[in-house]
Amino acid sequence: MKRTKVVATIGPSCEKRETLAGMAAAGMDLVRVNTSHGTPADHERYVKLVRVVEGAVNRSLGVILDTRGPKVRLGDLPGPVELISGDEVVLGRGGLPLRQGDLPHYIPVGIRLLIADGAVELTVTGRGDDALRCRVVRGGRVSSGKGINVPDVELPYPALTDADRVSLEMARELAIEYVALSFVKSPEDVEVAREILGEDGPRVIAKVELGVAVRRMEEIVAVADGIMVARGDLGVEIGPYHVPLVQKRLVDLCNERAKPVIVATQMLESMVRSSVPTRAEVSDVATAVWDGADAVMLSEETAAGRYPVESVRAMTEACRAAEESGFPIRVPGLTPELVGQVPGACAKAAVQIARDIKAAAIICATVSGWTARLVASLRPDVPVAAATPEIRVARALSLVWGVIPLCIDPTEGTDTLAEASIQAAREQGIVEPGDRVVFTAGLPFWVPGTTNVVRVVRV
């Protein structure tokens, strides 16, 4: 079985039920809805389609709603414009339009501007109240809506725009599992989103894609429910050569705290037009697996590419090959604070016992998902089955490495709970009669975060 989870972005290429079901069969575990494209009505339609497909494939599928954020962009152009190296160009009034008309107020002379993911580079030579004069350092073609990165200036735009707030309200109303918050600068950005979402609302994944977020990554990881290593803008902000180190550091920080981490952007980009990946792309996926990422993500490959099902299948095969290679996955271990608490100690004991007795699986009965996340963060050799009466918890756990979510009926008592959990695992083919399993739970069961039971049970 594949242990690393696959996130696929929904879009025009896969918005038919049959295609999305094919992607689920090929190994897709979660669906990302990117609010940077389409309308709120489109986004709601996508979420409802995922729920229909989930019922058809009889497997929990989580949803991640990705906010647009305050991305600085060019305005509308009549057509593509070719910028020639050495030429002068105006951004703003009288030149190439800007969606953020106040941008010139915040950009000093001498600052670099990077357009279209860094393909085009400008240097600011002068500025007025509503325009910037620039010299083209590296030319190229630009078009409407292309992003502008200003890596050397921290712009004052808040992480949540008015459109993002509408998206968050929709995420709460539709009971979506995760919201991916774009252009996070500080822990406070995460807290603002959580206030809007409410105590029982979607979990917040902070996207690390700005230089300031890299500098404050430990603080952001501490307050977020998960992290996305958004390598597109991140590579423009800090330079592509520094991205691998930041990726490894973020994965370690999340694993130490039992929080899911997604590696995203350009993983199988050639498959937007090709039915097979390049060797370099497969190596990139394998590196993310060996780093210890919970999930890897497909963006344009599935949203707008020609081969959405094939892209998911290729990602699945790349993950499986890396996992079966025998090359060790990085396991930094839980922080001392977590190991020093009863749930963390029980999780560590369960993994060790499973290894020593060659158990077939670790089965976690969980209300919040915390037990399963603790166990999974230690990257055990056997499957982790998470039995829960909460469908939203099951869907959320579809993001966590190695976890197979199972829905069970509410029950009372340790013996009854163990029996129901093991029976669910048997029905999914995870364990067979005669297998030994390590069972974990917390008593009282309906109190989240109380893991205090570890048992060895014969199926």
C-alpha positions as CSV (number, residue, x, y, z in Angstrom):
1,M,0.0,0.0,0.0
2,K,1.1,3.6,-0.6
3,R,1.9,5.4,2.6
4,T,2.6,8.9,1.3
5,K,-0.7,10.7,0.5
6,V,-1.5,12.3,-2.9
7,V,-3.3,15.6,-3.1
8,A,-4.7,16.5,-6.5
9,T,-6.1,19.9,-7.6
10,I,-9.6,19.9,-9.2
11,G,-10.2,22.0,-12.3
12,P,-11.6,21.9,-15.8
13,S,-9.6,18.7,-16.7
14,C,-11.1,16.6,-14.0
15,E,-14.5,18.1,-13.1
16,K,-16.4,15.2,-14.4
17,R,-17.5,12.6,-11.9
18,E,-15.9,9.7,-13.9
19,T,-12.6,11.4,-14.1
20,L,-12.4,12.3,-10.4
21,A,-13.4,8.7,-9.5
22,G,-10.7,7.4,-11.8
23,M,-8.2,9.7,-9.9
24,A,-9.4,8.3,-6.6
25,A,-8.9,4.8,-7.9
26,A,-5.4,5.7,-9.1
27,G,-4.4,6.8,-5.6
28,M,-5.7,10.3,-4.9
29,D,-6.4,10.9,-1.2
30,L,-7.4,14.5,-1.0
31,V,-8.8,17.1,-3.4
32,R,-7.5,20.7,-3.5
33,V,-9.9,23.4,-4.5
34,N,-7.9,26.4,-5.7
35,T,-9.9,29.6,-5.2
36,S,-7.4,31.6,-7.4
37,H,-9.4,30.2,-10.3
38,G,-13.1,30.1,-10.8
39,T,-16.0,31.5,-8.9
40,P,-17.4,30.7,-5.4
41,A,-20.2,28.8,-7.2
42,D,-17.5,26.7,-9.0
43,H,-15.7,26.0,-5.7
44,E,-18.9,24.9,-4.0
45,R,-19.8,22.6,-6.9
46,Y,-16.3,21.0,-6.7
47,V,-16.7,20.3,-3.0
48,K,-20.1,18.7,-3.5
49,L,-18.7,16.6,-6.4
50,V,-15.9,15.3,-4.1
51,R,-18.6,14.1,-1.6
52,V,-20.5,12.3,-4.4
53,V,-17.3,10.6,-5.6
54,E,-16.3,9.7,-2.0
55,G,-19.5,7.8,-1.6
56,A,-19.0,6.0,-5.0
57,V,-15.5,4.8,-4.1
58,N,-16.3,4.0,-0.5
59,R,-13.2,5.7,0.8
60,S,-12.7,8.9,2.8
61,L,-11.5,11.8,0.6
62,G,-10.5,15.0,2.3
63,V,-10.9,18.5,0.8
64,I,-8.4,21.4,1.0
65,L,-9.7,24.8,0.1
66,D,-6.7,27.0,-1.0
67,T,-7.2,30.7,-0.5
68,R,-6.1,33.2,-3.2
69,G,-4.3,35.6,-0.8
70,P,-2.9,39.1,-1.6
71,K,-0.9,38.0,-4.6
72,V,0.5,41.0,-6.4
73,R,-0.4,40.8,-10.1
74,L,-0.4,42.6,-13.4
75,G,-3.8,43.9,-14.5
76,D,-5.7,43.1,-17.7
77,L,-3.7,43.4,-20.9
78,P,-5.1,43.3,-24.5
79,G,-2.6,40.5,-25.2
80,P,0.8,39.1,-24.3
81,V,3.6,41.8,-24.1
82,E,7.2,41.0,-24.9
83,L,9.7,42.7,-22.6
84,I,13.2,43.1,-24.0
85,S,16.3,43.1,-21.8
86,G,17.7,46.6,-21.4
87,D,14.5,48.4,-22.3
88,E,12.6,50.7,-20.0
89,V,9.0,49.9,-18.9
90,V,6.4,51.5,-16.7
91,L,4.3,49.6,-14.2
92,G,1.1,51.3,-13.2
93,R,-0.6,54.4,-14.7
94,G,0.5,54.9,-18.3
95,G,2.1,51.5,-18.6
96,L,1.5,47.9,-17.7
97,P,-1.5,48.0,-15.3
98,L,-1.4,46.7,-11.7
99,R,-4.2,45.1,-9.8
100,Q,-2.8,46.7,-6.6
101,G,-2.8,50.3,-7.7
102,D,-1.0,51.4,-4.5
103,L,2.0,49.1,-5.0
104,P,4.3,52.0,-6.1
105,H,3.9,53.5,-2.6
106,Y,5.8,50.6,-1.0
107,I,8.6,50.0,-3.6
108,P,11.9,51.9,-3.2
109,V,14.2,52.7,-6.1
110,G,16.7,49.9,-6.7
111,I,14.4,47.0,-5.7
112,R,14.0,43.9,-7.9
113,L,10.6,42.9,-9.2
114,L,10.2,39.3,-10.5
115,I,7.3,38.5,-12.8
116,A,5.8,35.2,-14.0
117,D,7.5,33.1,-11.3
118,G,10.8,34.8,-11.8
119,A,11.0,34.4,-15.6
120,V,11.1,38.2,-16.0
121,E,13.2,40.5,-13.8
122,L,12.9,44.2,-13.5
123,T,14.9,46.8,-11.5
124,V,13.0,49.9,-10.2
125,T,14.8,53.1,-11.5
126,G,12.2,55.6,-10.4
127,R,8.7,56.0,-8.9
128,G,5.8,58.3,-8.7
129,D,2.5,58.1,-6.7
130,D,0.9,55.7,-9.1
131,A,3.7,54.2,-11.3
132,L,7.1,52.6,-11.2
133,R,9.8,53.2,-13.9
134,C,11.8,50.0,-14.4
135,R,14.7,48.6,-16.4
136,V,14.3,45.1,-17.8
137,V,17.1,43.0,-16.5
138,R,15.8,39.7,-17.9
139,G,13.3,39.9,-20.6
140,G,10.4,37.6,-21.5
141,R,6.7,37.5,-22.3
142,V,4.1,38.7,-19.7
143,S,0.3,38.6,-19.9
144,S,-2.8,39.5,-17.9
145,G,-2.8,38.5,-14.2
146,K,0.9,37.3,-14.1
147,G,2.2,37.4,-10.5
148,I,4.8,39.9,-9.3
149,N,7.2,39.0,-6.5
150,V,9.0,41.6,-4.5
151,P,11.4,39.4,-2.4
152,D,13.3,42.3,-0.9
153,V,10.3,44.2,0.5
154,E,7.7,43.0,3.0
155,L,4.5,44.4,1.6
156,P,1.8,45.5,4.0
157,Y,-1.1,43.6,2.4
158,P,-2.9,41.3,4.9
159,A,-2.8,37.5,4.3
160,L,-6.6,37.5,4.1
161,T,-8.4,39.5,1.5
162,D,-12.1,40.2,1.4
163,A,-12.5,37.4,-1.2
164,D,-10.6,35.0,1.1
165,R,-12.9,35.8,4.0
166,V,-15.8,34.8,1.8
167,S,-14.0,31.5,1.0
168,L,-13.4,30.8,4.7
169,E,-17.1,31.3,5.4
170,M,-17.9,28.8,2.7
171,A,-15.4,26.4,4.0
172,R,-17.0,26.5,7.4
173,E,-20.5,26.1,6.0
174,L,-19.6,23.1,3.8
175,A,-17.7,21.4,6.6
176,I,-14.5,21.3,4.6
177,E,-11.6,19.5,6.3
178,Y,-8.7,22.0,5.6
179,V,-8.1,25.5,4.5
180,A,-4.7,26.3,3.0
181,L,-3.8,29.9,3.9
182,S,-1.7,31.6,1.2
183,F,1.1,34.2,1.8
184,V,1.3,33.7,5.5
185,K,3.7,36.1,7.1
186,S,3.3,35.4,10.8
187,P,1.5,33.2,13.4
188,E,-1.0,36.0,13.8
189,D,-2.2,35.4,10.2
190,V,-3.1,31.8,11.2
191,E,-5.0,32.9,14.3
192,V,-7.0,35.5,12.3
193,A,-8.1,32.7,9.9
194,R,-9.0,30.4,12.8
195,E,-11.2,33.0,14.4
196,I,-13.2,33.3,11.2
197,L,-13.4,29.5,10.9
198,G,-14.5,28.9,14.4
199,E,-13.5,26.4,17.1
200,D,-15.0,23.4,15.2
201,G,-14.2,24.7,11.7
202,P,-11.7,23.5,9.1
203,R,-8.1,23.0,10.2
204,V,-5.6,25.6,9.0
205,I,-2.7,24.7,6.8
206,A,-0.1,27.5,6.5
207,K,1.5,27.9,3.1
208,V,5.2,28.8,3.5
209,E,6.0,30.8,0.3
210,L,7.4,34.1,1.5
211,G,10.9,34.9,2.8
212,V,9.5,36.4,6.0
213,A,7.6,33.1,6.6
214,V,10.8,31.2,6.3
215,R,12.4,33.4,8.9
216,R,9.5,32.7,11.3
217,M,8.8,29.1,10.3
218,E,9.1,27.6,13.8
219,E,6.5,30.1,15.1
220,I,4.2,29.4,12.2
221,V,4.5,25.6,12.5
222,A,3.7,25.9,16.3
223,V,0.3,27.5,15.7
224,A,-0.8,26.0,12.4
225,D,-2.5,22.6,12.0
226,G,-0.3,21.7,9.1
227,I,2.1,23.2,6.6
228,M,2.4,23.3,2.8
229,V,5.8,23.8,1.3
230,A,4.6,26.0,-1.6
231,R,7.8,25.8,-3.7
232,G,6.5,28.1,-6.6
233,D,6.5,31.5,-4.9
234,L,9.0,30.2,-2.3
235,G,11.6,29.6,-5.0
236,V,11.1,33.1,-6.4
237,E,11.3,34.7,-3.0
238,I,14.4,32.9,-1.6
239,G,16.0,31.6,-4.8
240,P,15.6,28.0,-6.1
241,Y,18.8,26.8,-4.6
242,H,17.7,27.3,-1.0
243,V,14.3,25.6,-1.4
244,P,15.5,22.0,-0.8
245,L,16.9,22.9,2.6
246,V,13.8,24.8,3.7
247,Q,11.7,21.8,2.5
248,K,13.7,19.4,4.7
249,R,13.5,21.8,7.7
250,L,9.8,22.3,7.5
251,V,9.1,18.5,7.1
252,D,11.2,17.9,10.2
253,L,9.5,20.6,12.2
254,C,6.0,19.2,11.3
255,N,7.0,15.6,12.0
256,E,8.4,16.5,15.4
257,R,5.0,18.0,16.3
258,A,2.8,15.3,14.6
259,K,1.4,17.9,12.1
260,P,0.9,17.0,8.4
261,V,3.1,18.6,5.8
262,I,2.6,18.8,2.1
263,V,5.3,19.2,-0.5
264,A,3.8,21.1,-3.5
265,T,4.5,22.7,-6.9
266,Q,6.1,21.4,-10.1
267,M,6.3,17.8,-8.9
268,L,5.2,16.3,-12.2
269,E,4.9,19.5,-14.3
270,S,5.8,17.8,-17.6
271,M,2.6,15.7,-17.3
272,V,0.5,18.8,-18.0
273,R,1.3,17.8,-21.7
274,S,3.0,14.4,-21.4
275,S,1.5,11.0,-20.4
276,V,4.7,10.0,-18.5
277,P,6.9,11.9,-16.0
278,T,10.5,12.8,-16.4
279,R,13.2,10.9,-14.4
280,A,14.0,14.2,-12.6
281,E,10.4,14.6,-11.5
282,V,10.2,11.0,-10.2
283,S,13.4,11.7,-8.2
284,D,11.9,14.9,-6.8
285,V,8.9,12.9,-5.5
286,A,11.2,10.2,-4.0
287,T,13.1,12.9,-2.2
288,A,10.0,14.3,-0.7
289,V,9.0,10.7,0.4
290,W,12.4,10.1,2.0
291,D,12.4,13.5,3.6
292,G,9.3,12.3,5.5
293,A,6.5,14.4,3.9
294,D,3.0,13.3,4.7
295,A,1.7,14.2,1.2
296,V,2.8,15.4,-2.2
297,M,0.6,17.5,-4.4
298,L,-0.4,17.9,-8.1
299,S,-1.5,21.3,-9.3
300,E,-1.8,22.1,-13.0
301,E,-1.1,18.5,-13.8
302,T,-4.6,17.5,-12.8
303,A,-6.5,20.8,-12.8
304,A,-5.7,21.8,-16.4
305,G,-3.4,19.1,-17.8
306,R,-4.2,16.5,-20.5
307,Y,-3.6,13.5,-18.3
308,P,-5.2,13.9,-14.8
309,V,-5.7,10.2,-14.0
310,E,-2.3,9.3,-15.4
311,S,-0.7,12.0,-13.3
312,V,-2.2,10.6,-10.1
313,R,-1.2,7.1,-11.1
314,A,2.4,8.2,-11.8
315,M,2.6,10.1,-8.5
316,T,1.3,7.0,-6.7
317,E,3.8,4.7,-8.4
318,A,6.7,7.1,-7.6
319,C,5.7,7.2,-3.9
320,R,5.3,3.5,-3.7
321,A,8.6,2.8,-5.4
322,A,10.4,5.2,-3.0
323,E,8.7,3.6,0.0
324,E,9.6,0.0,-1.1
325,S,13.2,0.9,-1.9
326,G,14.5,0.1,1.5
327,F,16.0,3.6,1.7
328,P,15.2,5.0,5.2
329,I,12.6,7.7,5.7
330,R,13.8,10.6,7.9
331,V,12.2,10.3,11.3
332,P,13.3,13.1,13.6
333,G,11.1,11.8,16.5
334,L,8.5,13.7,18.6
335,T,9.6,16.7,20.6
336,P,10.5,16.0,24.2
337,E,7.4,17.8,25.3
338,L,5.2,15.4,23.4
339,V,7.1,12.2,24.4
340,G,6.9,13.4,28.0
341,Q,3.1,13.3,27.8
342,V,1.0,10.2,28.1
343,P,-0.4,10.1,24.5
344,G,3.1,10.6,23.0
345,A,4.6,8.0,25.3
346,C,1.8,5.5,24.3
347,A,2.3,6.2,20.6
348,K,6.1,5.6,20.9
349,A,5.4,2.4,22.8
350,A,2.9,1.2,20.3
351,V,5.3,1.6,17.4
352,Q,8.1,-0.2,19.3
353,I,5.8,-3.1,20.3
354,A,4.5,-3.5,16.8
355,R,8.1,-3.7,15.5
356,D,9.1,-6.2,18.2
357,I,6.2,-8.6,17.8
358,K,5.9,-8.2,14.0
359,A,2.3,-7.0,14.3
360,A,0.2,-6.7,11.2
361,A,-1.0,-3.2,12.0
362,I,-1.5,-0.5,14.6
363,I,-5.1,0.2,15.2
364,C,-5.9,3.6,16.8
365,A,-9.4,4.3,18.1
366,T,-9.6,8.1,18.0
367,V,-12.1,10.9,18.4
368,S,-9.9,13.8,17.3
369,G,-7.3,12.0,15.2
370,W,-4.5,13.0,17.6
371,T,-3.5,9.4,18.5
372,A,-3.2,8.4,14.8
373,R,-1.1,11.5,14.0
374,L,1.3,10.8,16.9
375,V,1.8,7.2,15.8
376,A,2.2,8.1,12.1
377,S,4.8,10.8,12.9
378,L,7.1,7.9,14.0
379,R,6.8,6.3,10.6
380,P,6.0,2.7,11.7
381,D,6.7,-0.2,9.5
382,V,3.1,-1.4,9.5
383,P,-0.2,0.2,8.5
384,V,-1.9,2.6,10.9
385,A,-5.7,2.1,10.9
386,A,-7.6,5.0,12.5
387,A,-11.1,4.0,13.6
388,T,-13.3,7.0,14.4
389,P,-17.0,7.7,14.7
390,E,-16.5,11.2,13.2
391,I,-16.6,11.4,9.4
392,R,-14.8,14.7,9.4
393,V,-11.9,13.2,11.4
394,A,-11.7,10.3,9.0
395,R,-11.5,12.7,6.1
396,A,-8.9,14.9,7.8
397,L,-6.7,11.8,8.5
398,S,-6.6,11.1,4.8
399,L,-3.8,13.7,4.7
400,V,-1.7,11.9,7.4
401,W,1.1,9.6,6.3
402,G,0.4,5.9,6.5
403,V,-3.1,6.3,8.1
404,I,-6.0,4.4,6.7
405,P,-9.2,6.1,8.1
406,L,-12.0,3.8,9.1
407,C,-15.5,4.9,10.2
408,I,-17.1,3.0,13.1
409,D,-20.3,3.4,15.0
410,P,-20.1,5.1,18.4
411,T,-19.4,2.6,21.1
412,E,-18.5,2.4,24.8
413,G,-16.0,0.2,26.7
414,T,-12.5,-0.8,25.8
415,D,-13.4,-4.4,24.7
416,T,-16.3,-3.3,22.5
417,L,-14.3,-0.4,21.1
418,A,-11.4,-2.7,20.2
419,E,-13.7,-5.3,18.6
420,A,-15.4,-2.7,16.5
421,S,-12.1,-1.1,15.4
422,I,-10.6,-4.5,14.5
423,Q,-13.7,-5.6,12.6
424,A,-13.5,-2.4,10.5
425,A,-9.9,-3.1,9.7
426,R,-10.8,-6.7,8.7
427,E,-13.5,-5.5,6.3
428,Q,-10.9,-3.2,4.6
429,G,-8.5,-6.1,4.2
430,I,-5.9,-4.5,6.6
431,V,-5.8,-7.5,8.9
432,E,-6.8,-11.2,8.8
433,P,-7.8,-13.7,11.4
434,G,-4.8,-14.9,13.4
435,D,-2.9,-11.6,13.0
436,R,-1.6,-9.8,16.0
437,V,-2.3,-6.0,16.2
438,V,-1.4,-3.2,18.6
439,F,-4.5,-1.4,19.7
440,T,-4.4,2.1,21.2
441,A,-7.2,4.2,22.6
442,G,-8.0,6.8,25.2
443,L,-10.4,6.4,28.1
444,P,-12.8,8.0,28.5
445,F,-13.1,7.6,24.7
446,W,-15.2,10.7,24.1
447,V,-12.5,13.0,25.5
448,P,-10.0,14.0,22.8
449,G,-6.3,13.7,23.5
450,T,-6.6,11.1,26.3
451,T,-4.6,8.2,24.7
452,N,-3.7,6.0,27.7
453,V,-4.3,2.4,26.5
454,V,-2.0,0.1,24.5
455,R,-3.0,-3.5,24.1
456,V,-1.8,-6.4,21.9
457,V,-4.8,-8.2,20.5
458,R,-5.1,-11.4,18.4
459,V,-7.6,-10.9,15.5
